[in-house]
Each structure stands twice: as C-alpha cells, then as structure tokens.
Amino acid sequence: MLRSPAERGFSLLEMLISVAILSLIAGVAFSSIKPMRDADAVEAEARSLALWLEHERGLALRQRAPRRALLVPPGAAARVGDVRMVQGLTAELPPIVFYPDGENSGAQIALVIGGRTVRVDLDAVTGRIEVGK
C-alpha cells in the first residue's frame, strides 16, 4: 500500500520547529536550576561552618582552655593555627574566642553566594551556634 507524500512523515521544517521549541523549554528549565544550586551551596557552607565552630567549642570545653578561631575569605593569606577559609565570606572577621565554660565571644556571620545570604549566629552567653536565613 503506497502512501501519498503528505502522509509519509514529518517535513524538515516541522522537525526544526519542534527542536527549537524543545530547546527553549530546556533553556528555561536550566536557567531556573542555578539559583537553587546557589541556595544549596550557601546553606551547605553555613552548616559546615557551624559544625566546625561547634568542634572548636568542644575543644575549649575538653581542654579547659580558651580557643581562638579565625575565619577568612577564600584567597586570604595563609595563617597558622585554627583558621578556616569560608566560601561566601566577604571580609575577614575578628577572631572568635571559645571559653572553657562553653561561652564564646559572640558573632553574626553572613555568608553570601550567588545573591543568597545565610547567617550563622553565635550567642555569647549560651554558646549556642545557629544557622539562620
């Protein structure tokens, strides 16, 4: 059974239009993924920083001696000691001191990646370290 040329399949023009439409849809979908990746990155860095600070606090409690922790932005000059390079940190902060009784010097640290900001708060009295938005 022979079919007419109009019934045999898609024309080249129809295929090109379909590919163009699919490319536009894919472009819109992928452009919306980057902000989500930035949000995940800054949240992960903030949680990682909070865990490191908790570790430093634990060392001060265990050793019964004050501990100093210094946070620096990436690319800062290398230092010796308890230094942590933090992605999203825009400026070097004064050292954070953890005391043997569980208190700390207190700080509010803002991390910014891709326009998204997450705060890490250190309560000076209770020693609590929290990740907020």
OpenMM code with the backbone's topology and positions (N, CA, C; nanometers):
from openmm import Vec3, app, unit

residues = "MET LEU ARG SER PRO ALA GLU ARG GLY PHE SER LEU LEU GLU MET LEU ILE SER VAL ALA ILE LEU SER LEU ILE ALA GLY VAL ALA PHE SER SER ILE LYS PRO MET ARG ASP ALA ASP ALA VAL GLU ALA GLU ALA ARG SER LEU ALA LEU TRP LEU GLU HIS GLU ARG GLY LEU ALA LEU ARG GLN ARG ALA PRO ARG ARG ALA LEU LEU VAL PRO PRO GLY ALA ALA ALA ARG VAL GLY ASP VAL ARG MET VAL GLN GLY LEU THR ALA GLU LEU PRO PRO ILE VAL PHE TYR PRO ASP GLY GLU ASN SER GLY ALA GLN ILE ALA LEU VAL ILE GLY GLY ARG THR VAL ARG VAL ASP LEU ASP ALA VAL THR GLY ARG ILE GLU VAL GLY LYS".split()
positions = [
    Vec3(0.0843, -0.1168, 0.0000),
    Vec3(0.0000, 0.0000, 0.0000),
    Vec3(0.0888, 0.1231, 0.0000),
    Vec3(0.0743, 0.1999, -0.1022),
    Vec3(0.1531, 0.3219, -0.1163),
    Vec3(0.0801, 0.4394, -0.0539),
    Vec3(0.1613, 0.5210, 0.0149),
    Vec3(0.1039, 0.6418, 0.0769),
    Vec3(0.1453, 0.7625, -0.0042),
    Vec3(0.0649, 0.8637, 0.0056),
    Vec3(0.0995, 0.9878, -0.0652),
    Vec3(0.2126, 1.0571, 0.0099),
    Vec3(0.2866, 1.1470, -0.0543),
    Vec3(0.3989, 1.2153, 0.0099),
    Vec3(0.3566, 1.2934, 0.1349),
    Vec3(0.2353, 1.3412, 0.1399),
    Vec3(0.1893, 1.4167, 0.2560),
    Vec3(0.1678, 1.3255, 0.3773),
    Vec3(0.1485, 1.1970, 0.3564),
    Vec3(0.1219, 1.1036, 0.4647),
    Vec3(0.2463, 1.0298, 0.5137),
    Vec3(0.3614, 1.0488, 0.4527),
    Vec3(0.4789, 0.9682, 0.4828),
    Vec3(0.5479, 1.0060, 0.6139),
    Vec3(0.5353, 1.1237, 0.6663),
    Vec3(0.6043, 1.1601, 0.7894),
    Vec3(0.6116, 1.3104, 0.8064),
    Vec3(0.7060, 1.3514, 0.8887),
    Vec3(0.7222, 1.4933, 0.9191),
    Vec3(0.8148, 1.5577, 0.8177),
    Vec3(0.7869, 1.6817, 0.7896),
    Vec3(0.8759, 1.7556, 0.6996),
    Vec3(0.9946, 1.8092, 0.7791),
    Vec3(1.0983, 1.8499, 0.7121),
    Vec3(1.2171, 1.9049, 0.7761),
    Vec3(1.1817, 2.0313, 0.8551),
    Vec3(1.0945, 2.1121, 0.8037),
    Vec3(1.0522, 2.2344, 0.8721),
    Vec3(0.9816, 2.2017, 1.0036),
    Vec3(0.8954, 2.1013, 1.0015),
    Vec3(0.8271, 2.0616, 1.1246),
    Vec3(0.9264, 2.0107, 1.2292),
    Vec3(1.0259, 1.9352, 1.1883),
    Vec3(1.1276, 1.8846, 1.2806),
    Vec3(1.2093, 2.0003, 1.3392),
    Vec3(1.2478, 2.0971, 1.2579),
    Vec3(1.3252, 2.2115, 1.3055),
    Vec3(1.2464, 2.2942, 1.4064),
    Vec3(1.1191, 2.3138, 1.3801),
    Vec3(1.0350, 2.3888, 1.4736),
    Vec3(1.0231, 2.3134, 1.6064),
    Vec3(1.0055, 2.1809, 1.5997),
    Vec3(0.9961, 2.1006, 1.7225),
    Vec3(1.1248, 2.1093, 1.8031),
    Vec3(1.2395, 2.1012, 1.7386),
    Vec3(1.3686, 2.1099, 1.8086),
    Vec3(1.3854, 2.2479, 1.8712),
    Vec3(1.3453, 2.3530, 1.8001),
    Vec3(1.3572, 2.4890, 1.8539),
    Vec3(1.2698, 2.5065, 1.9785),
    Vec3(1.1494, 2.4549, 1.9750),
    Vec3(1.0600, 2.4657, 2.0907),
    Vec3(1.1173, 2.3888, 2.2099),
    Vec3(1.1672, 2.2686, 2.1860),
    Vec3(1.2275, 2.1900, 2.2937),
    Vec3(1.3523, 2.2595, 2.3505),
    Vec3(1.4300, 2.3249, 2.2655),
    Vec3(1.5484, 2.3984, 2.3123),
    Vec3(1.5083, 2.5145, 2.4023),
    Vec3(1.4023, 2.5855, 2.3662),
    Vec3(1.3545, 2.6954, 2.4501),
    Vec3(1.3074, 2.6446, 2.5861),
    Vec3(1.2342, 2.5356, 2.5869),
    Vec3(1.1860, 2.4781, 2.7133),
    Vec3(1.3043, 2.4348, 2.8006),
    Vec3(1.4039, 2.3702, 2.7405),
    Vec3(1.5214, 2.3263, 2.8161),
    Vec3(1.5984, 2.4463, 2.8713),
    Vec3(1.6107, 2.5528, 2.7929),
    Vec3(1.6807, 2.6727, 2.8389),
    Vec3(1.6131, 2.7360, 2.9592),
    Vec3(1.4829, 2.7433, 2.9558),
    Vec3(1.4086, 2.7990, 3.0693),
    Vec3(1.4244, 2.7095, 3.1922),
    Vec3(1.4186, 2.5797, 3.1732),
    Vec3(1.4311, 2.4868, 3.2865),
    Vec3(1.5697, 2.4957, 3.3494),
    Vec3(1.6746, 2.4983, 3.2682),
    Vec3(1.8102, 2.5022, 3.3224),
    Vec3(1.8437, 2.6364, 3.3856),
    Vec3(1.7855, 2.7445, 3.3369),
    Vec3(1.8139, 2.8749, 3.3979),
    Vec3(1.7515, 2.8875, 3.5362),
    Vec3(1.6485, 2.8110, 3.5633),
    Vec3(1.5876, 2.8157, 3.6957),
    Vec3(1.6595, 2.7250, 3.7958),
    Vec3(1.7493, 2.6399, 3.7502),
    Vec3(1.8215, 2.5490, 3.8391),
    Vec3(1.9359, 2.6200, 3.9102),
    Vec3(2.0035, 2.7167, 3.8477),
    Vec3(2.1192, 2.7829, 3.9079),
    Vec3(2.0878, 2.8502, 4.0410),
    Vec3(1.9803, 2.9270, 4.0556),
    Vec3(1.9515, 2.9837, 4.1873),
    Vec3(1.9320, 2.8776, 4.2952),
    Vec3(1.8747, 2.7642, 4.2587),
    Vec3(1.8578, 2.6572, 4.3567),
    Vec3(1.9927, 2.5999, 4.3979),
    Vec3(2.0859, 2.5891, 4.3021),
    Vec3(2.2189, 2.5382, 4.3345),
    Vec3(2.2927, 2.6355, 4.4247),
    Vec3(2.2788, 2.7673, 4.3994),
    Vec3(2.3424, 2.8675, 4.4851),
    Vec3(2.2857, 2.8613, 4.6264),
    Vec3(2.1554, 2.8451, 4.6374),
    Vec3(2.0924, 2.8363, 4.7697),
    Vec3(2.1438, 2.7134, 4.8444),
    Vec3(2.1560, 2.6020, 4.7740),
    Vec3(2.2093, 2.4812, 4.8372),
    Vec3(2.3539, 2.5001, 4.8788),
    Vec3(2.4330, 2.5684, 4.7958),
    Vec3(2.5747, 2.5878, 4.8257),
    Vec3(2.5942, 2.6735, 4.9492),
    Vec3(2.5225, 2.7837, 4.9609),
    Vec3(2.5408, 2.8717, 5.0762),
    Vec3(2.4870, 2.8058, 5.2029),
    Vec3(2.3802, 2.7315, 5.1911),
    Vec3(2.3251, 2.6596, 5.3074),
    Vec3(2.4229, 2.5520, 5.3547),
    Vec3(2.4813, 2.4790, 5.2612),
    Vec3(2.5783, 2.3753, 5.2974),
    Vec3(2.7026, 2.4360, 5.3616),
    Vec3(2.7501, 2.5471, 5.3088),
    Vec3(2.8677, 2.6119, 5.3667),
    Vec3(2.8378, 2.6629, 5.5071),
    Vec3(2.7187, 2.7175, 5.5287),
    Vec3(2.6810, 2.7671, 5.6617),
    Vec3(2.6735, 2.6518, 5.7622),
    Vec3(2.6166, 2.5399, 5.7219),
    Vec3(2.6077, 2.4248, 5.8121),
    Vec3(2.7459, 2.3665, 5.8421),
    Vec3(2.8305, 2.3633, 5.7416),
    Vec3(2.9668, 2.3152, 5.7611),
    Vec3(3.0434, 2.4060, 5.8571),
    Vec3(3.0257, 2.5367, 5.8413),
    Vec3(3.0902, 2.6326, 5.9305),
    Vec3(3.0392, 2.6147, 6.0742),
    Vec3(2.9094, 2.5974, 6.0906),
    Vec3(2.8522, 2.5794, 6.2243),
    Vec3(2.9083, 2.4531, 6.2908),
    Vec3(2.9239, 2.3459, 6.2136),
    Vec3(2.9816, 2.2234, 6.2698),
    Vec3(3.1266, 2.2452, 6.3126),
    Vec3(3.2034, 2.3164, 6.2319),
    Vec3(3.3426, 2.3445, 6.2667),
    Vec3(3.3506, 2.4295, 6.3934),
    Vec3(3.2619, 2.5292, 6.4037),
    Vec3(3.2606, 2.6134, 6.5233),
    Vec3(3.2205, 2.5320, 6.6467),
    Vec3(3.1248, 2.4406, 6.6320),
    Vec3(3.0871, 2.3523, 6.7429),
    Vec3(3.2061, 2.2659, 6.7856),
    Vec3(3.2825, 2.2207, 6.6879),
    Vec3(3.4015, 2.1417, 6.7182),
    Vec3(3.5018, 2.2244, 6.7989),
    Vec3(3.5249, 2.3483, 6.7566),
    Vec3(3.6176, 2.4359, 6.8285),
    Vec3(3.5681, 2.4613, 6.9713),
    Vec3(3.4391, 2.4800, 6.9866),
    Vec3(3.3804, 2.4990, 7.1203),
    Vec3(3.4021, 2.3747, 7.2060),
    Vec3(3.3824, 2.2583, 7.1469),
    Vec3(3.4045, 2.1334, 7.2182),
    Vec3(3.5491, 2.1166, 7.2629),
    Vec3(3.6423, 2.1584, 7.1785),
    Vec3(3.7835, 2.1512, 7.2164),
    Vec3(3.8127, 2.2418, 7.3358),
    Vec3(3.7544, 2.3616, 7.3371),
    Vec3(3.7755, 2.4533, 7.4501),
    Vec3(3.7202, 2.3926, 7.5790),
    Vec3(3.6059, 2.3277, 7.5705),
    Vec3(3.5474, 2.2640, 7.6885),
    Vec3(3.6343, 2.1471, 7.7369),
    Vec3(3.6794, 2.0646, 7.6422),
    Vec3(3.7582, 1.9473, 7.6778),
    Vec3(3.8961, 1.9831, 7.7327),
    Vec3(3.9599, 2.0823, 7.6689),
    Vec3(4.0951, 2.1205, 7.7100),
    Vec3(4.0961, 2.2175, 7.8274),
    Vec3(3.9773, 2.2682, 7.8615),
    Vec3(3.9630, 2.3663, 7.9699),
    Vec3(4.0555, 2.4855, 7.9496),
    Vec3(4.0575, 2.5307, 7.8256),
    Vec3(4.1404, 2.6468, 7.7899),
    Vec3(4.0723, 2.7201, 7.6752),
    Vec3(4.0857, 2.8527, 7.6698),
    Vec3(4.0250, 2.9280, 7.5593),
    Vec3(4.0829, 2.8853, 7.4241),
    Vec3(3.9989, 2.8896, 7.3216),
    Vec3(4.0420, 2.8605, 7.1840),
    Vec3(4.0017, 2.9757, 7.0953),
    Vec3(4.0906, 3.0134, 7.0067),
    Vec3(4.0617, 3.1191, 6.9093),
    Vec3(4.0397, 3.0562, 6.7730),
    Vec3(3.9353, 3.1006, 6.7060),
    Vec3(3.9060, 3.0531, 6.5709),
    Vec3(3.9007, 3.1742, 6.4797),
    Vec3(3.9716, 3.1667, 6.3693),
    Vec3(3.9778, 3.2775, 6.2754),
    Vec3(3.9132, 3.2357, 6.1443),
    Vec3(3.8196, 3.3160, 6.0962),
    Vec3(3.7517, 3.2894, 5.9697),
    Vec3(3.8016, 3.3893, 5.8663),
    Vec3(3.8421, 3.3391, 5.7512),
    Vec3(3.8934, 3.4263, 5.6455),
    Vec3(3.8238, 3.3924, 5.5141),
    Vec3(3.8110, 3.4918, 5.4251),
    Vec3(3.7530, 3.4632, 5.2938),
    Vec3(3.8525, 3.3850, 5.2084),
    Vec3(3.8057, 3.3164, 5.1047),
    Vec3(3.8962, 3.2431, 5.0164),
    Vec3(3.9977, 3.3389, 4.9537),
    Vec3(4.1185, 3.2909, 4.9380),
    Vec3(4.2231, 3.3725, 4.8769),
    Vec3(4.2990, 3.4583, 4.9757),
    Vec3(4.2618, 3.4564, 5.1031),
    Vec3(4.3338, 3.5340, 5.2036),
    Vec3(4.4692, 3.4683, 5.2281),
    Vec3(4.5604, 3.5478, 5.2804),
    Vec3(4.6941, 3.4952, 5.3087),
    Vec3(4.6855, 3.3797, 5.4076),
    Vec3(4.7651, 3.2782, 5.3848),
    Vec3(4.7635, 3.1608, 5.4724),
    Vec3(4.8165, 3.1976, 5.6108),
    Vec3(4.7556, 3.1409, 5.7121),
    Vec3(4.7962, 3.1626, 5.8509),
    Vec3(4.8108, 3.0287, 5.9195),
    Vec3(4.8778, 3.0317, 6.0317),
    Vec3(4.8954, 2.9101, 6.1104),
    Vec3(4.7944, 2.9118, 6.2239),
    Vec3(4.7450, 2.7968, 6.2615),
    Vec3(4.6529, 2.7878, 6.3740),
    Vec3(4.5150, 2.7448, 6.3301),
    Vec3(4.4168, 2.7774, 6.4117),
    Vec3(4.2792, 2.7378, 6.3857),
    Vec3(4.2146, 2.8372, 6.2903),
    Vec3(4.2434, 2.8205, 6.1634),
    Vec3(4.1943, 2.9105, 6.0590),
    Vec3(4.1061, 2.8298, 5.9659),
    Vec3(3.9962, 2.8890, 5.9265),
    Vec3(3.9043, 2.8235, 5.8336),
    Vec3(3.8733, 2.9198, 5.7203),
    Vec3(3.9004, 2.8790, 5.5965),
    Vec3(3.8601, 2.9581, 5.4804),
    Vec3(3.7142, 2.9259, 5.4528),
    Vec3(3.6331, 3.0302, 5.4411),
    Vec3(3.4888, 3.0126, 5.4302),
    Vec3(3.4402, 3.0712, 5.2986),
    Vec3(3.3805, 2.9863, 5.2141),
    Vec3(3.3197, 3.0338, 5.0900),
    Vec3(3.2031, 3.1247, 5.1241),
    Vec3(3.1923, 3.2362, 5.0544),
    Vec3(3.0805, 3.3271, 5.0769),
    Vec3(3.1084, 3.4339, 5.1802),
    Vec3(3.2211, 3.4230, 5.2505),
    Vec3(3.2591, 3.5250, 5.3484),
    Vec3(3.3201, 3.6403, 5.2711),
    Vec3(3.2721, 3.7613, 5.2951),
    Vec3(3.3167, 3.8758, 5.2155),
    Vec3(3.4319, 3.9516, 5.2789),
    Vec3(3.4538, 3.9364, 5.4072),
    Vec3(3.5629, 4.0066, 5.4745),
    Vec3(3.6116, 3.9240, 5.5924),
    Vec3(3.7364, 3.9449, 5.6281),
    Vec3(3.7912, 3.8736, 5.7433),
    Vec3(3.7266, 3.9266, 5.8703),
    Vec3(3.6969, 3.8370, 5.9617),
    Vec3(3.6320, 3.8729, 6.0875),
    Vec3(3.7343, 3.8726, 6.2004),
    Vec3(3.7058, 3.9447, 6.3089),
    Vec3(3.7924, 3.9309, 6.4266),
    Vec3(3.7865, 3.7874, 6.4772),
    Vec3(3.8910, 3.7407, 6.5443),
    Vec3(3.8887, 3.6024, 6.5932),
    Vec3(3.7715, 3.5785, 6.6885),
    Vec3(3.7158, 3.4594, 6.6792),
    Vec3(3.6102, 3.4175, 6.7712),
    Vec3(3.6781, 3.3382, 6.8822),
    Vec3(3.6492, 3.3737, 7.0063),
    Vec3(3.7111, 3.3062, 7.1190),
    Vec3(3.6068, 3.2166, 7.1854),
    Vec3(3.6440, 3.0905, 7.2062),
    Vec3(3.5603, 2.9954, 7.2788),
    Vec3(3.6228, 2.9750, 7.4158),
    Vec3(3.5425, 2.9932, 7.5191),
    Vec3(3.5917, 2.9852, 7.6566),
    Vec3(3.5641, 2.8469, 7.7157),
    Vec3(3.6408, 2.8083, 7.8177),
    Vec3(3.6246, 2.6746, 7.8767),
    Vec3(3.4889, 2.6490, 7.9421),
    Vec3(3.4138, 2.7540, 7.9727),
    Vec3(3.2821, 2.7344, 8.0347),
    Vec3(3.1699, 2.7201, 7.9316),
    Vec3(3.2050, 2.7171, 7.8020),
    Vec3(3.1054, 2.6994, 7.6962),
    Vec3(3.0621, 2.8282, 7.6289),
    Vec3(3.0953, 2.9420, 7.6873),
    Vec3(3.0607, 3.0696, 7.6251),
    Vec3(3.1563, 3.0983, 7.5094),
    Vec3(3.1193, 3.1996, 7.4302),
    Vec3(3.2083, 3.2443, 7.3235),
    Vec3(3.2019, 3.3960, 7.3127),
    Vec3(3.2847, 3.4525, 7.2280),
    Vec3(3.2898, 3.5987, 7.2153),
    Vec3(3.1699, 3.6540, 7.1397),
    Vec3(3.0905, 3.5697, 7.0779),
    Vec3(2.9707, 3.6128, 7.0051),
    Vec3(3.0037, 3.6674, 6.8683),
    Vec3(2.9180, 3.6406, 6.7731),
    Vec3(2.9370, 3.6924, 6.6372),
    Vec3(2.8115, 3.6656, 6.5554),
    Vec3(2.7965, 3.7462, 6.4520),
    Vec3(2.6965, 3.7210, 6.3484),
    Vec3(2.7720, 3.7181, 6.2173),
    Vec3(2.7726, 3.6032, 6.1540),
    Vec3(2.8494, 3.5827, 6.0317),
    Vec3(2.7511, 3.5692, 5.9167),
    Vec3(2.7691, 3.6509, 5.8133),
    Vec3(2.6832, 3.6438, 5.6947),
    Vec3(2.7630, 3.5832, 5.5798),
    Vec3(2.7074, 3.4784, 5.5208),
    Vec3(2.7678, 3.4157, 5.4038),
    Vec3(2.6818, 3.4489, 5.2827),
    Vec3(2.7458, 3.4907, 5.1731),
    Vec3(2.6730, 3.5301, 5.0526),
    Vec3(2.7304, 3.4532, 4.9345),
    Vec3(2.6468, 3.3753, 4.8687),
    Vec3(2.6852, 3.3054, 4.7460),
    Vec3(2.5720, 3.3233, 4.6464),
    Vec3(2.6057, 3.3777, 4.5296),
    Vec3(2.5066, 3.3940, 4.4231),
    Vec3(2.3878, 3.4789, 4.4622),
    Vec3(2.4083, 3.5801, 4.5449),
    Vec3(2.2991, 3.6675, 4.5855),
    Vec3(2.2160, 3.6132, 4.7005),
    Vec3(2.2413, 3.4932, 4.7445),
    Vec3(2.1685, 3.4322, 4.8564),
    Vec3(2.2509, 3.4488, 4.9832),
    Vec3(2.1893, 3.4911, 5.0920),
    Vec3(2.2585, 3.5154, 5.2184),
    Vec3(2.2049, 3.4235, 5.3269),
    Vec3(2.2959, 3.3646, 5.4039),
    Vec3(2.2602, 3.2836, 5.5199),
    Vec3(2.3477, 3.3291, 5.6355),
    Vec3(2.2875, 3.3422, 5.7542),
    Vec3(2.3613, 3.3873, 5.8730),
    Vec3(2.3935, 3.2702, 5.9637),
    Vec3(2.5102, 3.2819, 6.0272),
    Vec3(2.5470, 3.1905, 6.1345),
    Vec3(2.5631, 3.2779, 6.2583),
    Vec3(2.4812, 3.2529, 6.3592),
    Vec3(2.4818, 3.3346, 6.4808),
    Vec3(2.5452, 3.2580, 6.5949),
    Vec3(2.6353, 3.3260, 6.6672),
    Vec3(2.6973, 3.2701, 6.7870),
    Vec3(2.6506, 3.3521, 6.9058),
    Vec3(2.5788, 3.2895, 6.9974),
    Vec3(2.5295, 3.3571, 7.1169),
    Vec3(2.6418, 3.3579, 7.2203),
    Vec3(2.6817, 3.4770, 7.2633),
    Vec3(2.7956, 3.4909, 7.3546),
    Vec3(2.7693, 3.4292, 7.4914),
    Vec3(2.6476, 3.4352, 7.5395),
    Vec3(2.6184, 3.3894, 7.6760),
    Vec3(2.5957, 3.2387, 7.6809),
    Vec3(2.5100, 3.1887, 7.5921),
    Vec3(2.4764, 3.0462, 7.5975),
    Vec3(2.5757, 2.9597, 7.5195),
    Vec3(2.6507, 3.0195, 7.4281),
    Vec3(2.7419, 2.9427, 7.3453),
    Vec3(2.6750, 2.8768, 7.2272),
    Vec3(2.5448, 2.8973, 7.2130),
    Vec3(2.4677, 2.8344, 7.1055),
    Vec3(2.5126, 2.8875, 6.9689),
    Vec3(2.5210, 2.7969, 6.8735),
    Vec3(2.5569, 2.8318, 6.7364),
    Vec3(2.4405, 2.7903, 6.6476),
    Vec3(2.3815, 2.8860, 6.5756),
    Vec3(2.2631, 2.8576, 6.4950),
    Vec3(2.2826, 2.9071, 6.3527),
    Vec3(2.2269, 2.8302, 6.2597),
    Vec3(2.2243, 2.8704, 6.1194),
    Vec3(2.0860, 2.9241, 6.0909),
    Vec3(2.0789, 3.0497, 6.0449),
    Vec3(1.9511, 3.1137, 6.0136),
    Vec3(1.9512, 3.1653, 5.8720),
    Vec3(1.8391, 3.2260, 5.8343),
    Vec3(1.8306, 3.2797, 5.6976),
    Vec3(1.8276, 3.4286, 5.6986),
] * unit.nanometer
topology = app.Topology()
chain = topology.addChain("A")
for resn in residues:
    res = topology.addResidue(resn, chain)
    for name in ("N", "CA", "C"):
        topology.addAtom(name, app.Element.getBySymbol(name[0]), res)
